[in-house]
Amino acid sequence: MARIRDGYPRPQFIRKQWMNLNGEWDFEFDDENLGLGEKWYLPHKEFSQKIQVPFVYQSKLSGIEKRSFHDIVWYKKMVNIPKEWKGQRIVLHFGAVDYTASIWVNGKFVKRHEGGHTPFSIDITDDINEDATTITVRTEDYSKDLSLPRGKQYWKERSEGIFYTGSTGIWQTVWLEPVHKTHLDRVKMVPNIDENEITIRSFINRFSKEKNVKLRTRIMFQGKTIIEDVIDIYNSEETRTIKISGDDHYGYVHLWSPEEPNLYTVHFTLYENDVIIDEVESYFGMRKISVENGKLCLNNRPYFKRMVLDQGYYPEGLLTAPSDCDIKNDVLIAKKLGFNGVRKHQKLEDPRFLYWCDQLGLLVWGEFASARKYSEQYVNRYTKEWLEVIERDFNHPSIVVWVPINESWGVPDIQRNEQQQHHVLSMYHLLKSLDPTRLVVSNDGWEHMATDLCTIHDYHSSYKVLKDRYNNIENIYNFKPHFGGRNIFVREKDKNDQPILVTECGGISFEGSKAEQSGWGYSGAGNEEEFLEMLKDVINPLLNSPYVQGFCYTQLVDVEQETNGLLTYYRKAKVDFNKIKEIIDAPTYDEKHYGTFIT
């Protein structure tokens, strides 16, 4: 059975010592909700099944593969804490558990976390045993609750249409880590390419003012030290702005982009009375995303976005990739097809995916799993989890846009309901207040309010229709997107000449010569030649438009019953990659009229 991610699961904050708890756990369904009353969290309670963590019971790789709803499930694992960790604090980490998780250690309750997509940690030092420690997890999902932030997880047991098999329980890596009682909790790194500076906020856990604590920050590029900075720590949070000078005779600062994904390595060393008590390795990219004079810019230059919709599903693991190689391969495939970015659709992706986008050079639009129904409980859940999203992913240079809402999901009456309008506006302003370094799309696809970009979903397949629409600005703004003829903007006053991008298009179903399954798309091709012509008909009008500054093709791979991927669900090519790349990477309107320097 596959064991996922032996690589460190938090790749932007690496410590050398850690223990991977993926693999076999004891497992039990609790359909009658008996576990709490019968104290299943006690160490001696035996479970009847085994499951392979971090794969949900609905997946093949879990070893169970049941698609029926079981909203309450229990996990249990006995672990031996390494003796060499004695004297340190022991922290238990969960990458993600869908949807609520309650944790016991040796029968003692230690933590409850709500939110199916974000990580959480627990200091379990005072609850472990010297010989063996039992970790018990009770997870509760809400399979039929439409106000739950669920993304593409269907509220019926069998997937159909644009919705897929649900996921319940642990679906990202679980691990243990020893730390000193005074340690680096997290860092927040803000690049400023206009001033060639990096601002680093360091957060120190369990800080004691009586101790002589210092933090050394060493920044390197390609193995060469650029700068070292040592400061005395007097508070639990310290901020330093460091000038990044060029490391060669030209004095260049190395910018990050998909074409040149330059990364600076950072070594953080924490000292107490001149003794090393913590070491962490991280990295950052000098990158800027902005809108300048109506142009979407990367590193202060206009940049055309050639994106692909990526839903992050796998036939044997569902939301969980079988291995780190599978994650890396998806990034490489997108680049080989000619794309410079992905819109990660309705899923907060595993940090390992963001790591490979950082390393290999692929822009990411970070989009969270939406609900389908509005309620005050949904707003509470959604806002809380978005706060955790920003904290987890802030330092990744690949992420350039946040997408809080998609196609009015969760706010279906936004056109006339002021409460739902306030929610969308509040999410836009919340994300801008937490992260001024990135752009925010208020409601991707249609019915925008305050927004940095005007994004449109358009699955029309006619070259003539698309050419006429995107060669005329009035036609663009008057276009009524799919599903009910919704307006591009809710209020006229929010339209402010934002850059226009078509962020869902194509969706051409083509099953290839050796179809793995039959399914559907928004249009269909019968053979390879027809597919390539249809792809040109969709992409060329967008490239040749004087108004469109990017597109996102639906989609990278087939997902369950959808066969509109450029590859099959098992990542097999349907069409020669070079033929697709030739279409995706064709010159844009600006390149034809102003030269290739524009990108």
C-alpha positions in Angstrom: 0.0 0.0 0.0 1.3 3.4 -0.9 2.7 5.6 1.9 2.3 9.2 1.0 4.9 12.0 1.4 8.0 10.8 3.2 9.1 14.3 2.4 8.5 16.8 5.1 4.7 17.7 5.0 5.3 21.4 5.7 8.0 22.2 3.1 8.3 25.9 3.8 9.1 25.4 7.5 11.4 22.3 7.7 12.9 20.8 10.9 15.2 17.8 10.7 13.5 15.7 13.3 10.0 14.4 12.8 8.0 11.2 12.7 5.6 10.4 9.9 2.4 8.7 11.3 0.9 7.9 7.9 0.2 4.2 7.3 -2.0 1.7 9.0 -4.4 2.9 11.7 -7.2 1.1 13.5 -10.6 2.3 12.2 -14.3 2.1 13.0 -17.6 3.5 11.6 -19.9 4.9 14.3 -23.2 5.3 12.4 -25.2 5.1 15.7 -23.0 7.8 17.4 -22.2 5.4 20.2 -18.5 6.1 20.5 -18.5 9.0 22.9 -21.0 7.4 25.3 -19.1 4.1 25.2 -15.7 5.9 25.6 -14.1 4.5 22.4 -11.3 7.0 23.0 -9.9 4.8 25.8 -6.7 3.0 24.8 -8.0 -0.5 25.4 -11.0 -0.1 23.1 -10.5 -2.3 19.9 -11.6 -1.3 16.4 -12.7 -3.8 13.9 -11.1 -2.4 10.7 -7.8 -1.1 9.4 -7.3 2.0 7.2 -4.3 3.5 5.4 -3.9 7.1 6.5 -4.0 9.7 4.9 -6.5 8.2 2.5 -10.3 8.6 3.3 -12.4 5.4 3.6 -14.1 6.3 0.3 -10.9 5.9 -1.6 -9.3 2.7 -3.0 -5.9 3.5 -1.3 -7.5 3.5 2.1 -8.0 -0.3 1.9 -11.8 0.1 2.5 -13.3 1.9 -0.6 -16.9 2.3 0.5 -18.9 5.1 -1.1 -21.8 5.0 1.3 -22.2 7.8 3.9 -20.6 7.2 7.3 -20.4 10.7 8.9 -18.8 9.6 12.2 -15.6 7.6 12.0 -12.9 6.8 14.5 -9.1 6.2 14.2 -6.6 4.9 16.6 -2.9 4.4 16.5 -0.2 3.4 19.0 3.1 5.1 18.7 6.5 5.0 20.4 8.0 8.4 21.0 11.8 8.2 20.3 13.8 8.3 23.5 16.2 10.9 22.1 13.2 13.3 22.1 13.0 13.2 25.9 13.2 16.7 27.4 11.6 18.4 24.3 8.0 19.4 23.7 6.2 16.9 21.4 3.8 18.4 18.9 1.2 16.4 17.0 0.3 17.8 13.6 -2.7 17.1 11.3 -2.5 18.4 7.7 -6.3 18.3 7.2 -9.3 16.3 8.6 -12.7 16.6 7.0 -14.7 18.0 8.7 -14.4 18.2 12.6 -11.8 16.3 14.5 -11.7 15.5 18.2 -8.3 14.1 19.5 -7.5 12.0 22.6 -4.0 11.0 23.8 -4.0 8.0 26.1 -7.6 8.5 26.8 -7.3 12.2 27.6 -9.1 14.8 25.4 -6.7 17.3 24.0 -8.2 19.2 21.1 -11.2 19.8 18.8 -10.8 21.4 15.4 -13.5 22.4 13.0 -12.6 22.9 9.3 -12.0 20.2 6.7 -9.2 21.8 4.8 -6.8 23.5 7.2 -4.0 22.2 9.5 -3.9 22.1 13.3 -1.3 21.2 15.9 -1.4 20.0 19.5 1.3 20.0 22.2 0.9 16.5 23.7 4.0 16.4 25.8 2.2 16.2 29.1 -0.1 13.4 27.9 2.3 10.8 26.4 3.7 7.6 28.0 7.3 6.6 28.0 6.6 3.2 26.5 3.7 3.5 24.1 1.2 6.4 23.4 -2.2 5.9 21.9 -3.7 8.6 19.7 -7.4 8.4 19.0 -9.3 10.6 16.5 -13.0 11.0 16.1 -14.1 12.8 12.9 -17.5 14.0 12.0 -18.6 15.0 8.5 -21.9 16.5 7.4 -22.4 14.8 4.1 -25.8 16.3 3.3 -25.3 19.7 4.8 -25.4 22.2 1.8 -24.2 25.1 4.0 -20.9 23.2 4.7 -17.8 24.5 2.8 -17.6 21.3 0.7 -16.3 22.3 -2.7 -16.9 19.5 -5.3 -17.9 16.9 -2.7 -21.4 15.7 -3.6 -24.2 15.5 -1.1 -25.4 12.3 -2.6 -23.6 8.9 -2.4 -23.0 8.6 -6.1 -21.3 11.4 -8.0 -22.9 13.0 -11.0 -22.6 16.2 -13.1 -19.9 18.5 -11.8 -19.8 16.9 -8.3 -17.7 14.1 -7.1 -17.2 11.5 -4.4 -17.1 12.9 -0.9 -14.2 12.6 1.6 -14.6 12.0 5.3 -11.9 12.0 7.9 -8.1 12.3 7.7 -6.9 13.1 4.2 -3.5 14.8 4.7 -0.4 13.7 6.5 -0.3 13.2 10.3 3.1 13.6 12.0 5.0 14.2 15.3 7.7 16.8 15.8 10.0 17.5 18.8 10.7 21.2 19.7 12.4 23.1 22.4 10.1 24.8 24.9 11.3 28.1 23.3 11.0 27.7 19.5 10.2 29.4 16.3 6.4 29.1 15.9 6.1 30.6 12.4 7.4 33.3 10.1 5.8 35.6 7.7 7.8 36.9 4.7 6.8 39.8 2.6 9.0 40.5 -0.5 9.2 44.1 -1.9 10.9 44.0 -5.4 10.5 47.8 -5.8 12.9 48.3 -2.8 14.8 45.0 -3.1 13.8 44.1 0.4 12.3 41.2 2.3 10.4 41.9 5.5 10.4 38.9 7.9 8.1 38.7 10.9 9.2 35.9 13.4 6.9 34.5 16.0 8.5 32.9 19.0 6.6 30.3 21.1 6.9 30.2 24.9 9.2 33.1 25.0 10.8 34.0 28.4 12.3 37.5 28.9 14.7 36.1 31.5 16.6 34.1 28.8 19.2 35.5 26.5 17.6 34.6 23.2 18.9 35.4 19.7 17.7 34.7 16.2 20.1 34.3 13.3 18.6 34.7 9.8 20.9 33.5 7.0 19.6 34.1 3.4 21.2 32.2 0.6 20.9 31.9 -3.2 22.1 28.8 -5.0 24.2 27.8 -2.0 25.9 31.2 -1.6 25.2 33.3 1.5 23.7 36.7 0.6 23.3 38.1 4.1 23.3 37.2 7.7 21.2 39.0 10.3 21.4 38.3 14.1 19.0 40.0 16.5 18.3 39.8 20.2 14.7 38.6 20.9 12.9 40.7 23.4 9.3 39.9 22.4 7.2 37.0 21.1 7.1 38.7 17.7 10.0 40.5 15.9 10.0 42.2 12.5 13.1 42.8 10.4 13.4 44.3 6.9 16.4 43.1 5.1 17.9 44.6 1.9 18.5 41.9 -0.7 21.6 43.0 -2.7 22.6 41.4 -6.0 25.1 38.6 -5.6 27.0 39.1 -8.9 28.8 42.0 -10.5 25.6 43.2 -12.2 23.9 43.6 -8.8 20.7 41.8 -9.9 18.1 40.6 -7.4 16.8 37.3 -8.7 13.0 37.6 -9.3 10.6 34.6 -9.2 8.5 33.9 -12.2 7.2 30.7 -14.0 9.9 31.2 -16.6 12.6 31.7 -13.9 11.5 30.3 -10.5 14.3 31.7 -8.5 14.1 31.0 -4.8 16.1 32.3 -1.9 16.8 29.8 0.9 16.5 31.0 4.5 18.0 29.3 7.5 16.6 30.4 10.9 18.6 29.5 14.0 17.4 30.3 17.5 19.9 30.5 20.3 19.4 30.5 24.1 22.5 31.6 26.0 24.5 30.9 22.8 23.2 27.3 22.6 21.2 26.3 19.5 17.7 25.4 20.6 15.8 25.5 17.2 16.7 25.4 13.5 14.3 25.8 10.6 14.8 25.9 6.9 12.5 27.9 4.6 12.6 29.9 1.3 11.0 32.8 -0.4 10.6 34.3 -3.9 11.0 37.9 -4.8 7.8 38.3 -6.7 5.1 41.0 -7.2 1.6 40.7 -8.6 -0.3 43.9 -9.4 -2.6 45.8 -11.7 -0.8 48.8 -13.4 -2.7 51.2 -15.7 -5.3 48.5 -16.4 -2.7 45.8 -17.1 -2.3 42.6 -15.0 1.4 42.6 -14.2 3.9 40.2 -12.8 7.1 41.8 -11.5 5.9 45.2 -12.9 5.5 44.0 -16.4 2.3 43.0 -18.2 1.8 39.2 -18.1 -0.7 37.2 -20.0 -2.2 34.4 -17.8 -2.4 31.0 -19.6 -4.0 28.9 -16.9 -5.6 25.5 -16.6 -8.3 24.4 -14.2 -7.0 21.8 -11.8 -9.3 20.1 -9.3 -6.7 17.9 -7.6 -8.7 14.6 -7.7 -7.0 11.2 -8.2 -8.8 8.0 -9.1 -7.4 5.9 -6.3 -6.9 8.6 -3.6 -9.7 11.1 -4.4 -8.5 14.5 -2.8 -5.3 12.8 -1.7 -2.5 12.3 -4.2 -1.0 8.7 -4.0 2.5 10.1 -3.6 4.6 13.2 -3.8 5.7 12.1 -7.3 2.1 12.3 -8.4 1.9 15.9 -7.1 5.1 16.9 -8.9 4.0 15.2 -12.1 0.7 17.3 -12.3 2.8 20.5 -12.1 5.2 19.3 -14.7 2.3 18.3 -17.0 0.7 21.7 -16.8 4.0 23.4 -17.7 4.6 20.9 -20.6 1.2 21.8 -22.0 2.2 25.5 -22.2 0.4 26.8 -19.2 2.0 29.3 -16.8 -0.6 28.9 -14.0 -3.4 26.8 -12.5 -6.6 27.8 -10.9 -6.8 25.3 -8.1 -10.6 24.8 -8.2 -12.7 24.3 -5.1 -9.9 22.8 -3.0 -7.3 24.0 -0.6 -4.4 22.0 -2.0 -1.7 20.1 0.0 1.3 22.2 0.8 3.5 19.8 -1.2 1.6 20.9 -4.3 2.4 24.6 -3.6 6.0 23.6 -2.9 6.4 22.1 -6.4 4.7 25.1 -7.9 7.2 27.3 -6.1 10.2 25.1 -7.1 9.2 24.5 -10.8 7.5 27.8 -11.6 3.7 27.7 -11.9 1.3 30.5 -10.8 -1.6 29.5 -8.5 -5.0 31.0 -7.9 -5.8 29.9 -4.4 -9.5 29.0 -4.2 -11.3 27.6 -1.2 -14.1 25.0 -1.1 -17.4 26.8 -1.3 -20.8 25.9 0.3 -24.0 25.6 -1.8 -26.4 27.3 0.6 -26.2 30.5 2.5 -26.6 30.6 6.3 -25.0 32.4 9.3 -23.4 29.1 10.3 -21.8 28.9 6.8 -20.4 32.4 7.2 -18.9 31.6 10.5 -17.3 28.4 9.3 -16.1 29.9 6.0 -14.5 33.0 7.6 -12.7 31.0 10.3 -11.2 28.6 7.8 -10.1 31.4 5.4 -8.1 32.9 8.3 -6.3 29.6 8.6 -5.8 29.4 4.8 -4.0 32.8 4.7 -1.8 31.9 7.7 -0.8 28.5 6.2 -0.1 29.7 2.6 1.0 33.3 2.9 4.7 32.7 2.1 4.3 30.8 -1.2 5.4 32.9 -4.1 3.4 30.8 -6.6 0.1 32.0 -5.1 -0.8 35.3 -6.8 -4.6 35.5 -6.5 -7.2 34.6 -3.8 -10.6 33.5 -4.9 -13.1 33.4 -2.0 -16.3 32.8 -3.9 -16.9 30.8 -7.1 -20.0 31.3 -9.4 -22.1 32.7 -6.5 -21.9 29.3 -4.7 -23.1 29.8 -1.1 -24.6 33.2 -2.2 -27.1 32.2 -4.8 -29.3 35.3 -4.3 -26.4 37.8 -4.4 -28.1 39.9 -7.2 -30.9 41.0 -4.8 -30.0 39.8 -1.3 -28.1 42.5 0.6 -27.0 40.1 3.3 -25.2 37.9 0.8 -23.8 41.0 -0.9 -22.3 42.1 2.4 -20.7 38.6 2.8 -19.0 38.8 -0.5 -17.8 42.3 0.1 -16.6 41.3 3.6 -14.6 38.4 2.2 -12.9 40.6 -0.4 -12.0 43.2 2.2 -11.0 40.6 4.8 -8.5 39.0 2.4 -7.2 42.4 1.3 -6.7 43.4 5.0 -4.8 40.1 5.8 -2.8 40.0 2.6 -2.2 43.2 0.7 0.4 41.5 -1.5 -2.0 39.6 -3.7 -5.0 40.2 -5.9 -8.5 39.1 -4.8 -11.4 38.0 -7.1 -14.6 38.6 -5.3 -16.8 36.1 -7.1 -15.1 34.2 -9.9 -17.2 33.8 -13.1 -19.9 36.4 -12.7 -21.9 38.7 -10.3 -18.7 40.5 -9.1 -18.8 43.2 -6.5 -15.6 44.8 -5.3 -12.9 42.9 -7.2 -9.3 43.3 -8.5 -10.0 41.4 -11.7 -13.1 40.9 -13.9 -13.3 37.2 -14.5 -15.8 35.5 -16.7 -16.9 31.8 -17.2 -17.8 31.2 -20.8 -18.1 27.6 -22.3 -19.3 28.6 -25.8 -17.4 26.6 -28.4 -18.1 28.7 -31.5 -15.1 30.6 -32.9 -17.3 33.3 -34.4 -19.3 33.8 -31.3 -16.2 34.1 -29.1 -14.4 36.3 -31.6 -17.4 38.7 -31.8 -17.8 38.7 -28.0 -14.2 39.4 -27.0 -13.4 41.9 -29.7 -15.9 44.4 -28.4 -15.8 45.7 -24.8 -19.6 46.3 -24.7 -20.3 42.8 -25.8 -18.1 41.5 -23.0 -19.8 43.5 -20.3 -23.3 42.8 -21.7 -22.7 39.1 -21.9 -24.9 36.9 -19.7 -22.8 34.0 -18.5 -24.1 30.4 -18.2 -26.7 29.1 -15.7 -29.5 31.6 -15.4 -28.2 34.6 -17.4 -26.3 36.2 -14.5 -24.7 39.7 -14.8 -21.0 40.2 -14.8 -21.3 42.8 -12.0 -23.9 43.0 -9.3 -23.6 46.8 -9.2 -22.5 49.1 -12.0 -20.4 51.2 -9.5 -18.1 48.1 -8.9 -17.1 48.0 -12.6 -13.8 49.9 -12.7 -11.9 48.8 -15.9 -10.4 45.8 -14.1 -8.3 43.5 -16.2 -10.6 41.0 -17.9 -9.9 37.2 -17.9 -11.9 34.3 -19.0 -11.3 31.9 -16.1 -13.4 29.0 -17.3 -13.6 28.0 -20.9 -13.4 25.0 -23.2 -14.5 21.9 -21.3 -14.3 19.9 -24.5 -15.1 16.3 -23.9 -12.8 13.9 -25.7 -12.3 10.4 -24.4 -9.2 9.6 -26.6 -8.5 6.4 -28.5 -8.5 4.2 -25.4 -11.2 5.7 -23.2 -11.1 4.7 -19.5 -14.7 5.7 -19.1 -17.5 7.5 -20.9 -18.6 10.8 -19.6 -19.5 14.3 -20.5 -18.2 17.8 -21.2 -19.6 21.2 -22.2 -19.0 20.3 -25.8 -17.6 17.2 -27.5 -15.1 16.0 -30.1 -15.2 12.7 -31.9 -11.5 12.4 -32.7 -8.1 14.0 -32.1 -8.2 16.3 -35.2 -11.7 17.6 -34.3 -10.6 18.1 -30.7 -7.6 20.2 -31.7 -9.7 22.3 -34.0 -12.2 22.9 -31.3 -9.4 23.8 -28.9 -8.1 26.4 -31.3 -11.7 27.8 -31.8 -11.9 28.4 -28.0 -8.4 29.7 -27.3 -7.6 31.8 -30.4 -10.3 34.4 -29.8 -9.1 35.0 -26.3 -5.4 35.3 -27.4 -6.4 37.7 -30.2 -8.7 39.9 -28.1 -7.4 43.4 -27.3 -9.3 43.2 -24.0 -8.7 39.7 -22.5 -5.5 39.4 -20.4 -5.7 35.7 -19.6 -7.7 32.5 -19.7 -8.2 29.3 -17.8 -9.0 26.2 -19.8 -11.3 23.5 -18.2 -9.6 21.2 -17.4 -6.2 19.5 -16.8 -7.5 15.9 -16.3 -10.8 14.0 -16.4 -12.5 13.7 -13.0 -14.8 10.7 -12.4 -17.8 11.2 -14.9 -16.3 14.3 -16.5 -14.2 13.6 -19.6 -13.3 17.1 -20.5 -9.7 16.9 -19.3 -6.6 17.3 -21.5 -5.5 14.1 -20.0 -7.4 11.1 -18.7 -8.2 10.6 -15.0 -5.1 8.4 -14.8 -3.0 11.1 -16.3 -2.6 9.5 -19.7 -2.2 11.7 -22.7 -5.2 12.0 -25.1 -3.4 14.2 -27.6 0.3 14.9 -28.2 1.5 17.5 -25.7 3.3 19.5 -28.3 0.2 20.0 -30.3 -1.7 21.4 -27.3 1.2 23.6 -26.3 1.4 25.1 -29.8 -2.2 26.3 -29.3 -2.0 27.4 -25.7 1.4 29.2 -26.2 0.4 31.0 -29.4 1.1 34.8 -29.5 -1.4 37.2 -27.8 -2.8 40.4 -29.3 -0.3 42.5 -27.4 2.6 40.3 -28.6 1.5 40.6 -32.2 1.1 44.4 -32.0 3.8 45.5 -29.5 6.4 42.7 -29.5 7.1 39.8 -27.2 8.7 42.1 -24.5 5.2 42.7 -23.2 5.2 39.4 -21.5 
